[in-house]
Amino acid sequence: MAKIELEGLSVQELNDELETIQKHYYALKFNNAASSLENTAEIKNVRRNIARIKTEIRAKELVETTQKRDKIQLRRRLAKKIKK
């Protein structure tokens, strides 16, 4: 998963992708514990992809809350100007 691929997805799509990748991660961990995996580095790559997705979800949430905060601050400034 590249950052470019994640930026185009909505929060709902990111959550769906996160759920899918987490299931894959737990399956890899279970298979590694039960028997040896051929490529144990895949566990690390999947874990990093989970972190990338969570980071992108959080970034989108911050943008959304920042926009809401800016609107509220603008309304307060306008209300103060009207009162004066």
Secondary structure, DSSP 8 states (H G I E B T S, - for coil): --HHHHHTS-HHHHHHHHHHHHHHHHHHHHHHHHS--S-THHHHHHHHHHHHHHHHHHHHHHHHHHHHHHHHHHHHHHHHHHH-
